[in-house]
């Protein structure tokens, strides 16, 4: 790595710390890379260095961590900290605008206002995050703060948020269409083309979206800082994130590579350093005009005033890709303390979830490989519904929207949730087209046709992800596979996904009511059949999910206090949803080492292990030690052998229990 010499290092730091014109600063990347730390440290630095100005630090992640990061410290008086509750913004929207939506629903089609009203209400959940983000835009526009620093959700869901304007444009277009007949009648009978209160209501939202787009694409006011760590899945996701940000024309001038090891401290650190320099080449070799900043791994968890205030002092520039990439000399070991019990033969569904970046994908893949070896008679499918898939990178072979063979008895699949939804929309469009060409050919339904054609734009956000899950149920019902292993999204979005089936079920019932109510007018046979199949699959999924004899949840975490806080919230949500937690893996434990860094990491990790054991005394806790990069089948099989109990000793390999 190229470094600035120590004399000039203090004068060199990321540009966003010195850019006084920035009004919106977003930190994003794969879960577990330190986005919250970077955002919090940046906000504290800006507030400290510019005491005459006001700043806002805000979390847009459903699983908030800002208060955990601050660890009880009181921020400077000129720094406000908010963990946005998106549901509150949705509730406020409904309170303020519910009557207007009712009036729009009554504007005029052969569907009555009750039918349309149900669709409008069901389409709102999922737009809550967008409404919260629009509040941030409003704060920027009103110059309430000199700069707003945002800790975003993990990568895939950040991209979904940036794409959300397209979704709400479809939603607003539907409302616009509902008003067309009203405008036509007003023009004919009142000879007026002036906008009324409902037109102004829609105009306000169109303006809000336009302001959001303009802000995000203004490099003088908005900057996005990708944060990565030097491991394959994070690098892969960061490359994809930068590509999408370029496509959205969102400015990136700095990129942070966090948690790097120093060479020479000890054999373990030197090995990790050599591996990391190999991994970061794709980020460094294509940096263009983006400054790459390296930050070393801290022995102590970066929480609280002291470490956060000094965090950016440790940023050093990386000048392009390393000229000489050291040969990696990996210590081949797979060490697990208190291995988990192998799931029984009767289990049909195993879900992995946890805070972003804790190793869900790795443990999901290793578990699926182990199950394939343990139960050769079973047909197993490993699949992902996360918007940013990682199975292909972990398996080191391409997975896709169709099952792909991995090893005997095991297939892998990365479900394209948006494509599943587009297929449903296409079926609906075909049936609507046929209906108007045949059944409705003798009626004047000009306005009604446009409304019906756009009805799918009122589907609740998240329907695509639920359809991806029900696609798996279709495979189960048709006896394609016996056992399913799910690599899920990070905690906040996993909980939301588990709550969505109830919402989607209500949406299906609403559609069924409409189809039944207007069966003599509105005939959509193939689409109706697909909805029936979807409803059946959804009921089976909900039943399976809460049956501990058939479905189990494996929680993956890491030995930090912030992860402990989030894991407590996750288990509380699982209890509320009636989902049984079968195993808990505490991943990325540091092996005993010969240097101060390794010793310091191990001390603070053992303290975190104690917290986990106290908080979850009845839960079997498996400690999984760092073991190079378990990518590819050979390494995954090594991990898989030690991950689950094979002897009565309860311990695999040579480390003494923590």
C-alpha positions as CSV (number, residue, x, y, z in Angstrom):
1,X,0.0,0.0,0.0
2,X,1.3,3.5,-0.8
3,X,1.3,5.8,2.3
4,X,1.9,9.5,2.7
5,X,4.9,10.2,4.9
6,X,4.2,10.9,8.5
7,X,5.1,14.6,8.3
8,X,2.3,15.3,5.8
9,X,-0.2,12.7,6.9
10,X,-1.9,15.0,9.4
11,X,-2.8,17.4,6.6
12,X,-4.3,14.7,4.4
13,X,-7.8,13.4,5.1
14,X,-11.1,12.6,3.3
15,X,-12.5,15.5,1.3
16,X,-15.9,15.4,3.0
17,X,-14.4,16.6,6.2
18,X,-13.3,19.8,4.6
19,X,-16.2,20.4,2.0
20,X,-18.3,23.1,3.6
21,X,-20.7,23.1,0.7
22,X,-21.9,19.6,1.4
23,X,-25.5,19.4,2.8
24,X,-26.0,15.7,2.6
25,X,-23.4,13.1,3.4
26,X,-24.4,9.4,3.1
27,X,-22.3,6.4,4.3
28,X,-23.2,3.0,2.8
29,X,-22.0,-0.5,2.0
30,X,-22.4,-4.1,3.0
31,X,-23.5,-4.8,6.5
32,X,-20.8,-5.0,9.2
33,X,-18.2,-2.9,7.4
34,X,-18.4,0.0,9.9
35,X,-20.9,2.4,8.2
36,X,-22.3,3.5,11.6
37,X,-18.8,4.1,13.0
38,X,-17.8,6.1,9.9
39,X,-21.0,8.2,9.9
40,X,-20.9,8.9,13.7
41,X,-17.2,9.8,13.7
42,X,-17.7,12.1,10.7
43,X,-20.6,13.9,12.4
44,X,-18.7,14.4,15.6
45,X,-15.6,15.7,13.7
46,X,-17.7,18.2,11.7
47,X,-19.6,19.4,14.7
48,X,-16.4,19.8,16.7
49,X,-14.5,21.7,14.0
50,X,-17.4,23.9,13.0
51,X,-19.0,24.9,16.4
52,X,-21.0,27.8,14.9
53,X,-23.0,25.5,12.6
54,X,-25.7,22.9,13.3
55,X,-25.4,19.2,12.1
56,X,-27.7,16.2,12.1
57,X,-26.6,12.6,12.3
58,X,-29.5,10.3,11.3
59,X,-30.0,6.5,10.8
60,X,-32.0,5.2,7.9
61,X,-31.3,1.6,8.8
62,X,-34.4,-0.3,10.2
63,X,-31.9,-1.8,12.8
64,X,-30.5,1.4,14.3
65,X,-27.1,1.4,15.9
66,X,-26.3,5.1,16.4
67,X,-27.0,5.2,20.1
68,X,-25.0,1.9,20.6
69,X,-22.1,3.6,18.7
70,X,-22.2,6.7,20.9
71,X,-22.2,4.4,24.0
72,X,-23.8,7.0,26.3
73,X,-21.7,10.0,25.3
74,X,-23.5,13.3,25.0
75,X,-22.9,14.8,21.5
76,X,-21.8,18.4,21.1
77,X,-24.6,20.9,21.5
78,X,-24.6,21.6,17.7
79,X,-25.1,18.0,16.8
80,X,-28.6,16.4,16.8
81,X,-28.8,12.6,16.6
82,X,-32.0,11.0,15.3
83,X,-32.8,7.3,14.7
84,X,-35.7,7.7,12.2
85,X,-38.9,5.7,12.9
86,X,-40.2,5.3,9.4
87,X,-43.5,4.0,10.7
88,X,-44.1,7.3,12.5
89,X,-43.7,9.2,9.2
90,X,-46.1,6.8,7.5
91,X,-48.7,7.2,10.3
92,X,-48.3,11.0,10.0
93,X,-48.9,10.8,6.3
94,X,-52.0,8.8,6.8
95,X,-53.4,11.2,9.4
96,X,-52.7,14.3,7.3
97,X,-53.7,12.9,3.9
98,X,-56.1,10.1,4.5
99,X,-59.2,12.1,3.5
100,X,-57.5,13.3,0.3
101,X,-56.8,9.6,-0.6
102,X,-60.4,8.8,0.1
103,X,-61.6,11.6,-2.2
104,X,-59.2,10.4,-5.0
105,X,-60.5,6.8,-4.6
106,X,-64.0,8.1,-5.1
107,X,-63.0,10.1,-8.2
108,X,-64.7,7.7,-10.6
109,X,-64.3,4.2,-12.0
110,X,-66.7,1.3,-12.0
111,X,-64.7,0.2,-8.9
112,X,-66.2,1.9,-5.9
113,X,-64.1,4.0,-3.5
114,X,-64.1,1.3,-0.9
115,X,-62.3,-1.1,-3.3
116,X,-59.7,1.5,-4.4
117,X,-59.3,2.7,-0.8
118,X,-58.2,-0.7,0.3
119,X,-55.6,-0.9,-2.4
120,X,-54.3,2.6,-1.6
121,X,-54.0,1.8,2.2
122,X,-52.2,-1.5,1.5
123,X,-49.7,0.1,-0.9
124,X,-48.5,2.6,1.7
125,X,-46.4,0.2,4.0
126,X,-43.0,0.0,2.3
127,X,-43.2,3.6,1.3
128,X,-42.5,4.5,4.9
129,X,-38.7,4.5,4.4
130,X,-39.1,6.8,1.4
131,X,-41.3,9.2,3.4
132,X,-38.6,9.3,6.1
133,X,-36.0,10.0,3.5
134,X,-38.2,12.8,2.0
135,X,-38.1,14.3,5.5
136,X,-34.3,14.4,5.3
137,X,-34.6,16.1,1.9
138,X,-37.0,18.7,3.4
139,X,-34.5,19.4,6.2
140,X,-31.8,19.9,3.6
141,X,-34.0,22.2,1.5
142,X,-34.9,24.3,4.6
143,X,-31.2,24.6,5.5
144,X,-32.1,23.6,9.0
145,X,-28.7,22.0,9.3
146,X,-25.4,22.9,7.7
147,X,-25.0,19.2,6.8
148,X,-27.0,16.0,7.4
149,X,-24.9,12.8,7.8
150,X,-26.8,9.6,7.1
151,X,-26.0,6.0,8.2
152,X,-27.8,4.0,5.5
153,X,-29.2,0.5,5.5
154,X,-26.9,-2.4,4.2
155,X,-26.0,-2.2,0.5
156,X,-28.9,-3.9,-1.3
157,X,-31.6,-2.1,0.7
158,X,-29.8,1.3,0.2
159,X,-30.0,0.7,-3.6
160,X,-33.7,-0.1,-3.2
161,X,-34.2,3.2,-1.3
162,X,-32.4,5.1,-4.1
163,X,-34.6,3.4,-6.6
164,X,-37.8,4.1,-4.5
165,X,-38.7,7.3,-6.4
166,X,-39.5,5.1,-9.4
167,X,-41.9,3.1,-7.2
168,X,-43.7,6.2,-5.8
169,X,-43.8,7.7,-9.3
170,X,-45.8,4.7,-10.4
171,X,-48.0,5.1,-7.3
172,X,-48.6,8.8,-8.0
173,X,-49.3,8.0,-11.7
174,X,-52.1,5.7,-10.5
175,X,-53.5,8.5,-8.4
176,X,-53.2,10.9,-11.3
177,X,-55.2,8.4,-13.5
178,X,-57.9,8.1,-10.8
179,X,-58.3,11.9,-11.1
180,X,-58.5,12.0,-14.9
181,X,-62.2,11.3,-15.0
182,X,-62.9,13.9,-12.4
183,X,-60.9,16.5,-14.4
184,X,-62.8,15.5,-17.6
185,X,-66.2,15.9,-15.9
186,X,-65.1,19.3,-14.4
187,X,-64.0,20.5,-17.8
188,X,-67.2,19.4,-19.5
189,X,-69.7,20.7,-16.9
190,X,-67.8,23.5,-15.2
191,X,-65.6,24.5,-18.2
192,X,-62.8,24.7,-15.7
193,X,-59.3,23.4,-16.1
194,X,-57.8,25.0,-13.0
195,X,-56.2,22.5,-10.6
196,X,-58.3,21.8,-7.5
197,X,-57.1,20.7,-4.0
198,X,-56.5,17.1,-5.1
199,X,-54.4,18.2,-8.1
200,X,-52.4,20.4,-5.8
201,X,-51.9,17.4,-3.4
202,X,-50.4,15.3,-6.2
203,X,-48.4,18.3,-7.4
204,X,-46.8,18.7,-4.0
205,X,-45.6,15.0,-4.1
206,X,-44.3,15.3,-7.6
207,X,-42.3,18.3,-6.5
208,X,-40.9,16.4,-3.5
209,X,-39.6,13.7,-5.7
210,X,-38.1,16.1,-8.1
211,X,-36.3,17.9,-5.2
212,X,-35.0,14.5,-3.9
213,X,-33.7,13.6,-7.3
214,X,-32.1,17.0,-7.8
215,X,-30.4,16.9,-4.4
216,X,-29.0,13.3,-4.8
217,X,-27.5,14.2,-8.2
218,X,-25.9,17.5,-7.2
219,X,-22.2,16.8,-6.4
220,X,-21.9,20.2,-4.8
221,X,-24.5,19.4,-2.1
222,X,-24.5,15.5,-1.9
223,X,-21.8,12.9,-1.6
224,X,-22.0,9.2,-1.0
225,X,-19.1,7.4,0.8
226,X,-18.9,3.7,0.2
227,X,-17.4,1.8,3.1
228,X,-15.8,-1.7,2.6
229,X,-13.7,-4.2,4.4
230,X,-11.0,-6.3,2.6
231,X,-12.9,-9.6,2.2
232,X,-14.4,-11.0,-1.0
233,X,-18.1,-10.5,-0.4
234,X,-17.7,-6.9,0.8
235,X,-15.4,-6.0,-2.1
236,X,-17.8,-7.6,-4.6
237,X,-20.7,-5.7,-3.2
238,X,-18.8,-2.4,-3.1
239,X,-17.8,-2.7,-6.7
240,X,-21.5,-3.3,-7.6
241,X,-22.6,-0.4,-5.3
242,X,-20.2,2.0,-7.1
243,X,-21.5,0.9,-10.5
244,X,-25.1,1.6,-9.4
245,X,-24.1,5.0,-7.9
246,X,-22.5,6.0,-11.2
247,X,-25.7,4.9,-13.0
248,X,-27.8,7.1,-10.6
249,X,-25.2,9.9,-11.1
250,X,-24.6,10.2,-7.3
251,X,-21.2,11.7,-6.5
252,X,-18.5,9.5,-4.9
253,X,-15.2,11.2,-4.2
254,X,-13.9,9.1,-1.3
255,X,-14.1,5.4,-0.5
256,X,-13.1,3.9,2.9
257,X,-11.5,0.4,3.4
258,X,-12.0,-0.3,7.1
259,X,-10.6,-2.8,9.6
260,X,-7.2,-3.6,7.9
261,X,-4.4,-5.5,9.6
262,X,-0.8,-4.3,9.9
263,X,1.9,-6.5,8.5
264,X,4.6,-7.7,10.8
265,X,2.7,-7.4,14.1
266,X,2.5,-11.2,14.4
267,X,2.1,-14.2,12.1
268,X,-1.7,-14.0,12.2
269,X,-1.8,-10.3,11.4
270,X,0.8,-10.7,8.6
271,X,-1.2,-13.4,7.0
272,X,-4.3,-11.3,7.2
273,X,-2.5,-8.3,5.8
274,X,-1.3,-10.2,2.8
275,X,-4.7,-11.6,2.1
276,X,-6.3,-8.2,2.4
277,X,-3.9,-6.6,0.0
278,X,-5.0,-9.2,-2.6
279,X,-8.7,-8.6,-1.9
280,X,-8.7,-4.8,-2.2
281,X,-7.1,-4.8,-5.7
282,X,-10.5,-4.4,-7.5
283,X,-11.2,-1.3,-5.4
284,X,-7.8,0.3,-5.8
285,X,-7.2,-0.5,-9.5
286,X,-10.4,1.2,-10.7
287,X,-10.4,4.1,-8.3
288,X,-10.4,6.8,-11.1
289,X,-10.9,10.1,-9.4
290,X,-12.0,8.5,-6.1
291,X,-9.6,8.8,-3.2
292,X,-9.2,5.4,-1.3
293,X,-8.7,5.6,2.4
294,X,-7.4,2.8,4.6
295,X,-8.2,2.5,8.3
296,X,-6.6,-0.1,10.5
297,X,-8.4,-2.5,12.8
298,X,-8.7,-1.2,16.3
299,X,-8.0,-3.5,19.3
300,X,-11.0,-1.9,21.1
301,X,-14.5,-1.7,19.7
302,X,-14.9,1.8,18.2
303,X,-17.6,3.2,20.5
304,X,-17.9,6.2,22.7
305,X,-16.2,9.7,22.7
306,X,-12.5,8.8,22.9
307,X,-12.2,6.4,19.9
308,X,-14.8,8.1,17.7
309,X,-13.2,11.5,18.1
310,X,-9.8,10.0,16.9
311,X,-11.2,7.7,14.2
312,X,-10.5,9.8,11.2
313,X,-7.0,10.6,12.4
314,X,-6.1,7.0,11.4
315,X,-7.2,7.4,7.8
316,X,-4.4,7.1,5.4
317,X,-4.5,7.3,1.6
318,X,-3.9,4.3,-0.7
319,X,-2.1,5.4,-3.9
320,X,-3.5,2.9,-6.4
321,X,-3.1,-0.9,-6.3
322,X,-0.2,-2.5,-4.5
323,X,2.8,-2.8,-6.9
324,X,3.8,-6.2,-5.3
325,X,1.0,-8.3,-3.9
326,X,2.5,-10.6,-1.1
327,X,1.9,-14.3,-1.3
328,X,-0.7,-15.4,1.1
329,X,0.5,-18.1,3.5
330,X,-2.7,-19.3,5.1
331,X,-2.9,-21.3,8.3
332,X,-5.4,-24.0,7.4
333,X,-7.7,-24.5,10.4
334,X,-11.4,-24.6,11.1
335,X,-12.0,-23.9,14.8
336,X,-15.3,-24.0,16.5
337,X,-16.0,-24.0,20.3
338,X,-19.2,-25.7,21.3
339,X,-20.4,-26.8,17.8
340,X,-24.1,-26.7,17.1
341,X,-26.3,-29.7,16.9
342,X,-27.0,-30.8,13.3
343,X,-30.6,-30.0,12.3
344,X,-32.8,-33.1,12.3
345,X,-33.9,-35.0,9.2
346,X,-37.5,-33.7,9.7
347,X,-36.6,-30.0,9.3
348,X,-37.8,-28.5,6.0
349,X,-36.6,-24.9,6.3
350,X,-33.5,-23.4,7.9
351,X,-33.2,-19.6,8.0
352,X,-30.0,-17.7,8.8
353,X,-30.2,-14.1,9.9
354,X,-28.3,-11.5,11.9
355,X,-26.6,-8.1,11.7
356,X,-25.1,-7.3,8.4
357,X,-21.5,-8.4,7.9
358,X,-21.5,-11.2,10.5
359,X,-21.1,-14.0,8.1
360,X,-24.6,-15.2,7.4
361,X,-23.8,-16.2,3.9
362,X,-20.7,-18.1,4.8
363,X,-22.4,-20.1,7.5
364,X,-25.5,-20.7,5.3
365,X,-23.3,-22.1,2.6
366,X,-21.3,-24.3,5.0
367,X,-24.4,-25.6,6.6
368,X,-26.0,-26.5,3.3
369,X,-22.8,-28.4,2.3
370,X,-22.7,-30.2,5.6
371,X,-26.3,-31.2,5.4
372,X,-25.8,-32.6,1.8
373,X,-23.0,-34.8,3.2
374,X,-25.0,-35.8,6.3
375,X,-28.2,-36.6,4.5
376,X,-27.3,-37.9,1.1
377,X,-30.9,-39.0,0.4
378,X,-32.2,-35.5,0.7
379,X,-32.6,-32.9,-2.1
380,X,-31.4,-29.6,-0.6
381,X,-31.8,-26.1,-2.0
382,X,-29.6,-23.2,-0.7
383,X,-31.2,-19.9,-1.7
384,X,-31.0,-16.1,-1.1
385,X,-33.7,-13.4,-1.3
386,X,-31.3,-10.6,-0.3
387,X,-31.4,-7.7,-2.8
388,X,-27.6,-8.0,-3.0
389,X,-26.9,-11.7,-3.4
390,X,-23.6,-13.2,-2.1
391,X,-24.0,-17.0,-2.6
392,X,-22.1,-17.0,-5.9
393,X,-19.1,-15.2,-4.4
394,X,-19.1,-17.5,-1.4
395,X,-19.5,-20.8,-3.3
396,X,-17.1,-19.5,-6.0
397,X,-19.5,-20.6,-8.7
398,X,-22.3,-18.8,-10.4
399,X,-25.8,-19.2,-9.0
400,X,-28.9,-17.6,-10.6
401,X,-32.7,-17.5,-10.7
402,X,-32.8,-21.3,-11.5
403,X,-31.4,-24.0,-9.2
404,X,-27.7,-24.7,-10.0
405,X,-25.9,-28.0,-9.0
406,X,-23.3,-27.4,-6.3
407,X,-22.5,-30.9,-4.9
408,X,-24.4,-34.2,-4.8
409,X,-27.8,-33.5,-3.3
410,X,-27.3,-29.7,-3.1
411,X,-28.4,-26.9,-5.5
412,X,-28.1,-23.2,-5.0
413,X,-30.4,-20.4,-6.2
414,X,-30.3,-16.5,-6.1
415,X,-33.9,-15.6,-6.6
416,X,-34.5,-12.5,-8.7
417,X,-37.4,-11.1,-6.6
418,X,-38.2,-8.1,-9.0
419,X,-38.4,-10.6,-11.9
420,X,-40.9,-12.7,-10.0
421,X,-43.1,-9.7,-9.5
422,X,-42.7,-8.6,-13.2
423,X,-43.9,-12.0,-14.3
424,X,-47.1,-11.5,-12.2
425,X,-47.6,-8.0,-13.6
426,X,-47.2,-9.4,-17.1
427,X,-49.9,-12.1,-16.5
428,X,-52.2,-9.4,-15.2
429,X,-51.5,-7.1,-18.2
430,X,-52.2,-10.0,-20.6
431,X,-55.6,-10.8,-18.9
432,X,-56.6,-7.1,-18.8
433,X,-55.8,-6.7,-22.6
434,X,-57.8,-9.8,-23.4
435,X,-60.7,-8.6,-21.2
436,X,-61.0,-5.2,-23.0
437,X,-60.6,-6.8,-26.4
438,X,-63.5,-9.3,-25.8
439,X,-65.7,-9.0,-22.8
440,X,-65.6,-5.2,-22.5
441,X,-65.5,-4.4,-26.2
442,X,-69.1,-3.0,-26.2
443,X,-68.6,-0.7,-23.2
444,X,-67.1,2.8,-23.0
445,X,-64.6,2.2,-20.2
446,X,-61.9,4.6,-21.3
447,X,-61.0,5.9,-17.8
448,X,-61.6,2.5,-16.1
449,X,-59.3,0.8,-18.5
450,X,-56.3,3.0,-17.6
451,X,-57.1,2.6,-13.9
452,X,-57.3,-1.2,-14.2
453,X,-54.1,-1.3,-16.2
454,X,-52.3,0.5,-13.4
455,X,-53.8,-1.4,-10.5
456,X,-50.7,-3.4,-10.0
457,X,-48.8,-0.2,-9.2
458,X,-50.8,-0.3,-5.9
459,X,-49.2,-3.6,-4.9
460,X,-47.6,-3.2,-1.4
461,X,-43.8,-2.7,-1.6
462,X,-42.1,-5.9,-0.6
463,X,-44.5,-8.1,-2.5
464,X,-41.7,-9.1,-4.8
465,X,-39.6,-10.5,-1.9
466,X,-42.6,-12.4,-0.5
467,X,-43.2,-13.8,-3.9
468,X,-39.6,-15.0,-4.0
469,X,-40.3,-16.9,-0.7
470,X,-43.5,-18.4,-2.1
471,X,-41.5,-19.5,-5.2
472,X,-39.6,-21.7,-2.8
473,X,-42.9,-23.1,-1.4
474,X,-43.9,-23.9,-5.0
475,X,-40.8,-26.0,-5.3
476,X,-41.6,-27.7,-2.0
477,X,-45.2,-28.4,-2.9
478,X,-44.2,-29.9,-6.2
479,X,-41.7,-32.1,-4.3
480,X,-38.6,-30.7,-6.1
481,X,-36.6,-30.4,-2.8
482,X,-36.9,-31.7,0.7
483,X,-34.9,-29.1,2.6
484,X,-34.4,-25.4,2.1
485,X,-31.6,-23.2,3.6
486,X,-32.2,-19.5,3.4
487,X,-29.5,-16.8,3.5
488,X,-31.6,-13.9,4.5
489,X,-31.2,-10.1,4.6
490,X,-29.8,-8.2,7.6
491,X,-31.7,-8.0,10.8
492,X,-34.0,-5.0,10.2
493,X,-35.1,-6.1,6.8
494,X,-35.4,-9.8,7.8
495,X,-37.9,-8.8,10.5
496,X,-39.8,-6.7,8.0
497,X,-39.8,-9.6,5.5
498,X,-41.2,-12.0,8.1
499,X,-44.0,-9.5,8.9
500,X,-44.9,-8.9,5.2
501,X,-46.8,-12.1,4.5
502,X,-49.7,-10.8,6.7
503,X,-49.8,-7.6,4.6
504,X,-49.6,-9.5,1.3
505,X,-52.3,-11.9,2.4
506,X,-54.6,-8.9,3.0
507,X,-53.7,-7.5,-0.4
508,X,-54.7,-10.8,-2.0
509,X,-58.0,-10.9,-0.1
510,X,-58.7,-7.3,-1.4
511,X,-58.0,-8.4,-5.0
512,X,-60.2,-11.5,-4.5
513,X,-63.1,-9.3,-3.2
514,X,-62.8,-7.1,-6.3
515,X,-62.7,-10.0,-8.7
516,X,-65.7,-11.7,-6.9
517,X,-67.7,-8.5,-6.7
518,X,-67.3,-7.7,-10.3
519,X,-67.2,-11.2,-11.7
520,X,-69.8,-10.5,-14.3
521,X,-67.8,-7.5,-15.6
522,X,-64.2,-8.2,-14.8
523,X,-62.9,-11.6,-15.9
524,X,-59.1,-12.3,-15.5
525,X,-58.9,-16.1,-15.4
526,X,-55.2,-16.8,-15.6
527,X,-54.3,-13.9,-13.2
528,X,-57.0,-15.1,-10.8
529,X,-55.5,-18.6,-10.9
530,X,-52.0,-17.2,-10.1
531,X,-53.4,-15.3,-7.2
532,X,-55.0,-18.4,-5.8
533,X,-51.7,-20.3,-6.1
534,X,-49.9,-17.4,-4.4
535,X,-52.4,-17.3,-1.6
536,X,-52.0,-21.0,-0.9
537,X,-48.2,-20.8,-0.9
538,X,-48.4,-17.9,1.4
539,X,-50.6,-19.8,3.9
540,X,-48.2,-22.8,3.7
541,X,-45.2,-20.5,4.3
542,X,-46.7,-18.9,7.4
543,X,-47.7,-22.3,8.8
544,X,-44.3,-23.7,8.1
545,X,-42.4,-20.7,9.6
546,X,-44.0,-21.1,13.0
547,X,-43.7,-24.9,13.2
548,X,-40.6,-25.7,15.2
549,X,-40.6,-29.3,14.1
550,X,-40.3,-28.1,10.4
551,X,-38.6,-24.7,10.5
552,X,-35.8,-23.3,12.6
553,X,-33.9,-20.0,12.7
554,X,-30.1,-19.8,13.1
555,X,-28.9,-16.5,14.4
556,X,-25.4,-15.3,13.4
557,X,-23.7,-12.5,15.4
558,X,-20.2,-11.3,16.2
559,X,-18.5,-10.7,19.6
560,X,-19.1,-6.9,19.9
561,X,-21.4,-4.9,22.2
562,X,-23.2,-3.3,19.2
563,X,-23.9,-6.7,17.8
564,X,-25.2,-7.9,21.2
565,X,-27.6,-5.0,21.4
566,X,-29.0,-5.8,17.9
567,X,-29.2,-9.5,18.6
568,X,-31.4,-8.8,21.7
569,X,-33.8,-6.9,19.4
570,X,-33.8,-9.7,16.9
571,X,-34.6,-12.4,19.4
572,X,-37.4,-10.3,20.9
573,X,-38.9,-9.9,17.4
574,X,-38.6,-13.6,16.7
575,X,-40.5,-14.4,19.9
576,X,-43.2,-11.9,18.9
577,X,-43.5,-13.6,15.5
578,X,-43.6,-17.1,16.9
579,X,-40.3,-18.1,15.2
580,X,-38.1,-20.6,17.1
581,X,-34.4,-19.9,17.4
582,X,-32.5,-23.2,17.1
583,X,-28.8,-22.1,17.1
584,X,-26.7,-19.1,17.7
585,X,-23.3,-18.6,16.2
586,X,-20.9,-16.0,17.5
587,X,-18.7,-15.7,14.4
588,X,-15.3,-14.1,13.6
589,X,-13.7,-14.7,17.0
590,X,-10.0,-13.8,17.2
591,X,-7.7,-16.8,17.9
592,X,-5.0,-16.3,20.6
593,X,-2.2,-14.2,19.0
594,X,1.3,-13.0,19.8
595,X,0.8,-9.2,19.4
596,X,-1.0,-6.4,21.3
597,X,-3.7,-6.2,18.6
598,X,-4.7,-9.9,18.8
599,X,-4.5,-9.9,22.6
600,X,-6.7,-6.7,22.8
601,X,-9.2,-8.1,20.3
602,X,-9.5,-11.3,22.3
603,X,-10.0,-9.5,25.6
604,X,-12.9,-7.4,24.3
605,X,-14.4,-10.3,22.4
606,X,-14.4,-12.6,25.5
607,X,-16.2,-9.7,27.4
608,X,-18.8,-9.7,24.7
609,X,-19.2,-13.5,24.9
610,X,-20.0,-13.1,28.5
611,X,-22.7,-10.6,27.7
612,X,-24.3,-13.0,25.2
613,X,-24.2,-15.9,27.7
614,X,-25.8,-13.7,30.3
615,X,-28.5,-12.4,27.9
616,X,-29.3,-15.8,26.4
617,X,-28.7,-18.4,29.1
618,X,-30.8,-21.1,27.6
619,X,-29.3,-20.7,24.1
620,X,-26.5,-22.9,22.9
621,X,-23.7,-20.5,21.8
622,X,-21.2,-21.7,19.2
623,X,-18.0,-19.7,18.9
624,X,-16.6,-19.7,15.4
625,X,-13.0,-18.4,15.1
626,X,-11.6,-16.4,12.2
627,X,-10.2,-18.8,9.7
628,X,-8.9,-17.1,6.6
629,X,-11.4,-16.7,3.8
630,X,-13.8,-19.7,3.6
631,X,-14.7,-19.2,0.0
632,X,-15.1,-22.1,-2.4
633,X,-16.3,-25.7,-1.7
634,X,-13.0,-27.0,-0.2
635,X,-12.8,-24.2,2.4
636,X,-16.6,-24.4,3.1
637,X,-16.4,-28.1,3.7
638,X,-13.5,-27.6,6.2
639,X,-15.7,-25.1,8.1
640,X,-18.8,-27.3,7.8
641,X,-17.0,-30.2,9.5
642,X,-16.3,-28.2,12.6
643,X,-19.5,-26.2,12.7
644,X,-21.7,-29.0,13.9
645,X,-21.2,-31.4,16.7
646,X,-19.6,-34.7,15.7
647,X,-18.3,-36.0,19.0
648,X,-19.5,-35.9,22.6
649,X,-16.7,-33.5,23.7
650,X,-18.6,-30.4,22.4
651,X,-15.3,-28.9,21.1
652,X,-13.4,-29.3,17.8
653,X,-9.7,-28.7,17.5
654,X,-7.2,-27.2,19.9
655,X,-8.4,-23.9,21.5
656,X,-9.3,-23.9,25.1
657,X,-12.9,-22.8,25.7
658,X,-13.4,-19.1,26.3
